[in-house]
Amino acid sequence: MKTMTYKGYTAHIHYSDEDGCFVGRIVDIDAIAGFHGDTDAELHAAFEDMVNLYIEVCEEPDRLPQRPEKGTLLSRVWQAFHQKLPRL
């Protein structure tokens, strides 16, 4: 599976024998945001258009576009527990 990234959004790409073209979907958002293209250039353009459209639609009041998660988790622990953690 191929991936593409644009403005912090990632899409998974695969070739669809049924459709006869490349099909992509933006991941890590609740919306269904799919796109397709016959060539690599068309696929990149369609992906960028879909991300821009998603951001534009979500600019409505009370609706912000989801941003992909960075994979970091900050947490506070008790001092006694923290002192028992091994030093790296």
PALOMI-116576 format. One record per residue: residue number from 1; residue in three letters; x, z, y of N, C-alpha, C, O, CB in turn. Coordinates in steps of 0.001 Angstrom, whole numbers. Each point is the difference from the previous one (the first is absolute). Glycine has a CB too. Example, Ala and Ser with C-alpha at 12.3 -4.5 7.8 and 13.67 -1.06 7.14 Angstrom:
! PALOMI-116576
+-----+-----+---------+---------+---------+---------+---------+---------+---------+---------+---------+---------+---------+---------+---------+---------+---------+
:   i :  aa :    n.px :    n.pz :    n.py :   ca.px :   ca.pz :   ca.py :    c.px :    c.pz :    c.py :    o.px :    o.pz :    o.py :   cb.px :   cb.pz :   cb.py :
+-----+-----+---------+---------+---------+---------+---------+---------+---------+---------+---------+---------+---------+---------+---------+---------+---------+
:   1 : ALA :   13190 :    7800 :   -5690 :    -890 :       0 :    1190 :     900 :       0 :    1200 :    1036 :     665 :     -19 :   -2928 :     581 :   -1154 :
:   2 : SER :    1542 :   -1966 :    2223 :     820 :      60 :    1190 :    -770 :     730 :    1090 :     509 :     169 :    1108 :     675 :   -2314 :   -1736 :
+-----+-----+---------+---------+---------+---------+---------+---------+---------+---------+---------+---------+---------+---------+---------+---------+---------+
***
This chain:
! PALOMI-116576
+-----+-----+---------+---------+---------+---------+---------+---------+---------+---------+---------+---------+---------+---------+---------+---------+---------+
:   i :  aa :    n.px :    n.pz :    n.py :   ca.px :   ca.pz :   ca.py :    c.px :    c.pz :    c.py :    o.px :    o.pz :    o.py :   cb.px :   cb.pz :   cb.py :
+-----+-----+---------+---------+---------+---------+---------+---------+---------+---------+---------+---------+---------+---------+---------+---------+---------+
:   1 : MET :     853 :       0 :   -1178 :    -853 :       0 :    1178 :     895 :       0 :    1236 :     947 :     781 :      95 :   -2810 :     448 :   -1330 :
:   2 : LYS :    1562 :   -2082 :    2145 :     738 :    -113 :    1254 :    -670 :     881 :    1050 :   -1211 :     219 :     -42 :    1951 :   -2581 :    -527 :
:   3 : THR :      56 :    2863 :    1507 :    -565 :     774 :    1100 :     435 :    -618 :    1323 :    1030 :    -669 :      87 :   -1028 :    2776 :   -1494 :
:   4 : MET :    -809 :   -1868 :    2425 :     294 :    -441 :    1360 :    -266 :    1174 :     929 :    -855 :     840 :    -285 :     261 :   -3269 :    -241 :
:   5 : THR :    1323 :    2492 :    1635 :    -194 :    1072 :     970 :     -98 :    -594 :    1397 :     742 :    -913 :     362 :     507 :    2540 :   -1837 :
:   6 : TYR :   -2185 :   -1082 :    2254 :    -197 :    -442 :    1380 :    -618 :    1158 :     783 :   -1022 :     552 :    -409 :     731 :   -2994 :    -305 :
:   7 : LYS :     911 :    2813 :    1843 :    -474 :    1095 :     858 :    -222 :    1285 :    -791 :    -915 :     763 :     308 :    -158 :   -2449 :    1185 :
:   8 : GLY :    1886 :    1929 :   -2494 :    -104 :    1223 :    -796 :   -1005 :     -64 :   -1129 :    -111 :     957 :    -767 :     767 :     235 :    2774 :
:   9 : TYR :   -1389 :   -2277 :   -2136 :    -968 :    -168 :   -1084 :     638 :    -817 :   -1125 :     780 :    -918 :     253 :   -2719 :    1044 :    1388 :
:  10 : THR :    1605 :     215 :   -2865 :     549 :    -688 :   -1165 :   -1127 :    -672 :    -759 :   -1110 :     523 :     -94 :    3005 :    1129 :     -64 :
:  11 : ALA :   -1588 :   -2824 :    -381 :    -981 :    -734 :    -805 :     625 :    -333 :   -1350 :    1194 :    -288 :     -89 :   -2293 :    -679 :    2169 :
:  12 : HIS :     298 :    1007 :   -3108 :     404 :    -454 :   -1327 :    -498 :   -1429 :    -168 :   -1143 :    -314 :     330 :    1080 :    2682 :   -1295 :
:  13 : ILE :     938 :   -3232 :     448 :    -298 :   -1418 :    -144 :      79 :    -396 :   -1471 :     888 :     459 :    -718 :       2 :    -917 :    3036 :
:  14 : HIS :   -1799 :    -378 :   -2762 :      98 :    -587 :   -1343 :    -577 :   -1416 :      32 :    -748 :    -364 :     907 :     573 :    2661 :   -1998 :
:  15 : TYR :     533 :   -3061 :     108 :    -536 :   -1361 :     -87 :   -1255 :      33 :    -857 :       6 :     571 :   -1090 :    2305 :   -1598 :    1356 :
:  16 : SER :   -3376 :     425 :     214 :   -1261 :     -36 :    -729 :    -179 :   -1393 :    -613 :    -187 :    -983 :     716 :    -834 :    2734 :     833 :
:  17 : ASP :    1082 :   -1821 :   -2879 :    -260 :   -1273 :    -676 :   -1435 :    -453 :     250 :    -273 :   -1193 :     138 :    1973 :    1770 :   -1903 :
:  18 : GLU :   -2608 :     388 :    1820 :   -1420 :    -300 :     202 :    -239 :    -673 :    1359 :    -754 :    -967 :     104 :     158 :    2930 :   -1567 :
:  19 : ASP :    1257 :   -1428 :    2504 :    -179 :    -538 :    1347 :    1000 :   -1113 :     325 :    -217 :    -788 :     920 :    -653 :    3016 :    -225 :
:  20 : GLY :    1955 :   -2285 :   -1448 :    1019 :   -1015 :     239 :     803 :     223 :    1269 :     453 :    -956 :     630 :   -1894 :    -607 :   -1842 :
:  21 : CYS :    1621 :    2837 :    1593 :     773 :     312 :    1204 :     529 :    1429 :     -99 :    -324 :     733 :    -935 :   -1073 :   -2341 :    2319 :
:  22 : PHE :    2211 :    1989 :    -414 :     498 :    1373 :      85 :   -1059 :     867 :     666 :    -614 :    -397 :     991 :    3019 :    -405 :    -870 :
:  23 : VAL :   -2609 :    1979 :    -672 :   -1007 :     927 :     515 :     694 :    1322 :     310 :     824 :     477 :    -780 :   -2695 :   -1597 :    -556 :
:  24 : GLY :    1528 :    1706 :    2485 :     590 :    1275 :     386 :   -1051 :     996 :     428 :   -1130 :    -354 :     337 :    3179 :    -840 :     345 :
:  25 : ARG :   -1646 :    2453 :    -704 :    -891 :    1084 :     420 :     840 :    1078 :     668 :    1031 :     408 :    -534 :   -2673 :    -900 :   -1347 :
:  26 : ILE :    1203 :     953 :    3049 :     694 :    1078 :     698 :    -274 :    1293 :    -757 :   -1150 :     316 :    -306 :     964 :   -1502 :    2564 :
:  27 : VAL :    1232 :    1922 :   -2553 :    -128 :    1234 :    -768 :      74 :    1214 :     920 :     420 :    -103 :    1152 :     597 :   -1031 :   -3148 :
:  28 : ASP :   -1430 :    2278 :    1472 :      62 :    1295 :     687 :    -931 :     124 :    1199 :     251 :     797 :     903 :    2075 :    -668 :   -1653 :
:  29 : ILE :   -3401 :    -915 :     763 :   -1065 :     187 :     989 :   -1324 :      -8 :    -758 :     -86 :    -558 :   -1094 :    1443 :    -558 :    2972 :
:  30 : ASP :   -2376 :    1725 :   -1310 :   -1301 :      71 :    -669 :    -760 :   -1313 :      57 :    -847 :    -258 :    -855 :     769 :    2662 :    1415 :
:  31 : ALA :     360 :   -3231 :     422 :    -704 :   -1274 :     154 :     484 :   -1006 :   -1039 :    1129 :      79 :    -482 :   -1414 :     366 :    2942 :
:  32 : ILE :    -577 :   -1381 :   -2791 :     387 :   -1104 :    -872 :     492 :   -1113 :     918 :    -789 :    -619 :     713 :    -905 :    1249 :   -2556 :
:  33 : ALA :    2986 :    -878 :    1821 :     600 :    -983 :     891 :     809 :    -981 :    -831 :    1176 :     225 :    -285 :   -1096 :    1439 :    2192 :
:  34 : GLY :    -727 :   -2754 :   -2290 :     655 :   -1001 :    -830 :     239 :   -1287 :     768 :    -630 :    -249 :    1028 :    -436 :    1254 :   -3034 :
:  35 : PHE :    1978 :   -1818 :    1501 :     340 :   -1269 :     628 :     599 :    -908 :   -1066 :     317 :     451 :   -1101 :      74 :     659 :    3363 :
:  36 : HIS :    -237 :   -2383 :   -1935 :     567 :    -936 :    -967 :     696 :   -1154 :     718 :    -195 :    -214 :    1196 :   -1597 :     831 :   -2853 :
:  37 : GLY :    2610 :   -1358 :     902 :     691 :   -1155 :     550 :     578 :    -858 :   -1107 :     332 :     499 :   -1076 :     190 :     798 :    3138 :
:  38 : ASP :    -404 :   -2581 :   -1797 :     556 :    -928 :    -989 :    1525 :     -25 :      22 :     627 :    -290 :   -1019 :   -2686 :   -1084 :    1241 :
:  39 : THR :    2655 :    1672 :     915 :    1452 :       2 :     127 :     461 :    1360 :     511 :    -807 :     819 :     438 :     823 :   -3311 :      -3 :
:  40 : ASP :    1281 :    2715 :    -498 :     558 :    1256 :     493 :    -280 :     168 :    1492 :    -337 :    1091 :     459 :    2127 :   -1202 :   -2219 :
:  41 : ALA :   -1647 :    -976 :    2507 :    -246 :      56 :    1451 :   -1465 :     324 :     292 :    -289 :     817 :     874 :    2141 :   -2481 :    -500 :
:  42 : GLU :   -2774 :    1033 :   -1096 :   -1434 :     285 :     193 :    -315 :    1443 :    -360 :    -796 :     656 :     672 :     246 :   -3053 :   -1162 :
:  43 : LEU :    1174 :    2884 :    -565 :    -230 :    1375 :    -452 :     473 :     995 :    1054 :    -715 :     951 :     316 :     961 :   -1685 :   -2710 :
:  44 : HIS :     955 :     526 :    2945 :     514 :     889 :    1049 :    -916 :     -21 :    1222 :    -313 :    1053 :     556 :    2662 :   -1442 :   -1375 :
:  45 : ALA :   -2776 :    -790 :    1238 :    -883 :    -114 :    1167 :   -1335 :     699 :    -253 :    -516 :     692 :     878 :    1612 :   -2872 :    -275 :
:  46 : ALA :   -1653 :    2003 :   -1794 :   -1283 :     628 :    -337 :     135 :    1523 :     -33 :    -899 :     716 :     442 :     248 :   -2757 :   -1770 :
:  47 : PHE :    1774 :    2535 :     803 :     245 :    1448 :     -40 :      93 :     567 :    1407 :    -630 :    1013 :     303 :    1826 :   -1268 :   -2491 :
:  48 : GLU :    -414 :    -389 :    3052 :     135 :     475 :    1373 :   -1341 :     -44 :     731 :    -330 :     922 :     747 :    2709 :   -1715 :    -726 :
:  49 : ASP :   -3148 :    -271 :    -232 :   -1335 :     -98 :     610 :    -908 :    1126 :    -482 :    -747 :     577 :     790 :    1014 :   -3064 :    -629 :
:  50 : MET :    -205 :    2805 :   -1462 :    -856 :    1060 :    -557 :     382 :    1365 :     564 :    -880 :     793 :     335 :     598 :   -2138 :   -2438 :
:  51 : VAL :    1566 :    1631 :    2214 :     431 :    1282 :     579 :    -446 :      88 :    1453 :    -534 :    1026 :     422 :    2522 :    -949 :   -1977 :
:  52 : ASN :   -1775 :   -1136 :    2321 :    -416 :       0 :    1411 :   -1511 :     159 :     141 :    -463 :     720 :     885 :    2424 :   -2175 :    -339 :
:  53 : LEU :   -2730 :     801 :   -1400 :   -1456 :     131 :      14 :    -420 :    1418 :    -357 :    -888 :     566 :     639 :     670 :   -2984 :   -1252 :
:  54 : TYR :     852 :    2997 :    -408 :    -316 :    1376 :    -410 :     232 :     961 :    1164 :    -843 :     853 :     281 :    1468 :   -1394 :   -2670 :
:  55 : ILE :     513 :     406 :    3063 :     318 :     885 :    1126 :   -1002 :    -214 :    1136 :    -455 :     963 :     616 :    2904 :    -999 :   -1249 :
:  56 : GLU :   -2791 :   -1216 :     908 :    -952 :    -327 :    1069 :   -1377 :     586 :    -289 :    -615 :     593 :     887 :    1886 :   -2698 :    -422 :
:  57 : VAL :   -1757 :    1950 :   -1678 :   -1326 :     517 :    -367 :     -27 :    1525 :      82 :   -1004 :     594 :     394 :     643 :   -2581 :   -1899 :
:  58 : CYS :    1466 :    2604 :    1130 :      43 :    1461 :      -1 :     204 :     596 :    1386 :       4 :    1222 :     143 :     885 :   -1345 :   -2438 :
:  59 : GLU :    -720 :    -702 :    3310 :     156 :     522 :    1353 :   -1326 :     408 :     622 :     -40 :     422 :    1156 :    2040 :   -1856 :    -905 :
:  60 : GLU :   -3074 :    1313 :    -997 :   -1302 :     456 :     481 :      59 :    1510 :     209 :     779 :     683 :    -665 :   -1978 :   -2575 :    -546 :
:  61 : PRO :     394 :    2417 :    2117 :     -15 :    1447 :     213 :    -268 :     758 :   -1303 :    -794 :    -434 :    -834 :       5 :      43 :    3182 :
:  62 : ASP :    1450 :    1500 :   -2501 :    -169 :     884 :   -1150 :     481 :    -614 :   -1319 :    -357 :     494 :   -1069 :   -1569 :     502 :    2261 :
:  63 : ARG :    2711 :   -2042 :   -1135 :     500 :    -586 :   -1239 :    1428 :    -493 :     222 :     218 :   -1031 :     636 :   -2565 :     362 :   -1338 :
:  64 : LEU :    3301 :    1403 :     180 :    1397 :    -372 :     156 :     494 :    -652 :   -1283 :    -433 :     384 :   -1087 :     802 :    1499 :    2729 :
:  65 : PRO :     531 :   -2863 :   -1543 :     528 :    -616 :   -1214 :     826 :    1006 :    -797 :     723 :     820 :     566 :    -697 :   -3059 :     578 :
:  66 : GLN :    -145 :    2162 :   -2448 :     812 :     858 :    -852 :    1424 :    -498 :      26 :     242 :   -1207 :      18 :   -2210 :    1743 :   -1490 :
:  67 : ARG :    2899 :     372 :    1474 :    1408 :    -350 :     -77 :     482 :     356 :   -1402 :    -401 :    1020 :    -560 :     759 :    -639 :    3068 :
:  68 : PRO :     480 :   -1201 :   -3057 :     540 :     333 :   -1322 :     730 :    1332 :      30 :     646 :     337 :     992 :    -432 :   -2772 :   -1513 :
:  69 : GLU :    -315 :    3186 :    -553 :     657 :    1298 :     -94 :    1506 :    -184 :    -104 :     476 :    -962 :    -603 :   -2513 :    1941 :    -499 :
:  70 : LYS :    2781 :     -54 :    1689 :    1457 :     -88 :     -20 :     608 :     669 :   -1223 :    1183 :    -192 :    -280 :   -1221 :     142 :    2753 :
:  71 : GLY :    -747 :     833 :   -3207 :     529 :     646 :   -1200 :     708 :    1314 :     276 :     736 :     492 :    -856 :    -504 :   -2729 :    -111 :
:  72 : THR :    -438 :    2818 :    2147 :     633 :    1272 :     319 :   -1055 :    1100 :      40 :   -1124 :    -214 :     454 :    2935 :    -971 :     855 :
:  73 : LEU :   -1442 :    2333 :   -1778 :    -908 :    1148 :       6 :     730 :    1179 :     602 :    1036 :     421 :    -514 :   -2279 :   -1265 :   -1522 :
:  74 : LEU :     711 :    1382 :    3121 :     579 :    1182 :     616 :    -837 :    1199 :    -399 :   -1230 :     -48 :      17 :    2143 :   -1294 :    1928 :
:  75 : SER :    -228 :    2419 :   -2304 :    -711 :    1184 :    -448 :     771 :    1240 :     414 :    1231 :      -5 :      28 :   -2214 :   -1263 :   -1967 :
:  76 : ARG :     267 :    2313 :    2254 :     640 :    1279 :     329 :    -124 :     919 :   -1215 :   -1030 :      30 :    -673 :     502 :    -290 :    3166 :
:  77 : VAL :    1601 :    1007 :   -2757 :      -8 :     933 :   -1134 :     390 :    1377 :     501 :     573 :     138 :    1081 :       4 :   -1986 :   -2714 :
:  78 : TRP :    -887 :    2864 :     845 :     368 :    1358 :     370 :    1510 :     137 :      15 :     702 :    -655 :    -771 :   -2837 :    1537 :    -208 :
:  79 : GLN :    2629 :     -30 :    1860 :    1436 :     169 :     143 :     631 :     476 :   -1313 :    1084 :    -461 :    -357 :   -1409 :     975 :    2796 :
:  80 : ALA :    -328 :     392 :   -3157 :     550 :     509 :   -1260 :     140 :   -1136 :   -1024 :     986 :     -60 :    -734 :   -2028 :    2323 :    1190 :
:  81 : PHE :      69 :   -3142 :    -497 :      62 :   -1145 :    -918 :    1102 :    -965 :     439 :     752 :    -511 :    -830 :   -3224 :     742 :     334 :
:  82 : HIS :    2561 :    -472 :    1787 :     990 :    -924 :     543 :    1413 :     472 :    -331 :     869 :    -820 :    -296 :   -2456 :     207 :    2149 :
:  83 : GLN :    1829 :    1926 :   -1806 :    1342 :     536 :    -273 :     391 :    -194 :   -1465 :    1191 :     -17 :    -313 :   -1519 :    1705 :    2142 :
:  84 : LYS :    -643 :   -1834 :   -2735 :     282 :    -172 :   -1418 :     260 :   -1462 :    -388 :     449 :    -282 :   -1112 :   -1858 :    2285 :     691 :
:  85 : LEU :    1123 :   -2933 :    1349 :     222 :   -1412 :    -289 :    1501 :    -278 :    -104 :     786 :     554 :     768 :   -2935 :   -1167 :     426 :
:  86 : PRO :    2550 :    -242 :   -2139 :    1427 :    -310 :    -126 :     483 :    -813 :    1198 :    -744 :    -814 :     547 :     535 :     858 :   -3053 :
:  87 : ARG :    1418 :     174 :    2896 :     612 :    -746 :    1108 :     586 :   -1285 :    -558 :     668 :      19 :   -1034 :    -151 :    2114 :    2321 :
:  88 : LEU :    -761 :   -3245 :    -615 :     549 :   -1284 :    -444 :    1175 :    -414 :     838 :     585 :   -1057 :    -236 :   -2818 :     393 :    -561 :
+-----+-----+---------+---------+---------+---------+---------+---------+---------+---------+---------+---------+---------+---------+---------+---------+---------+
***
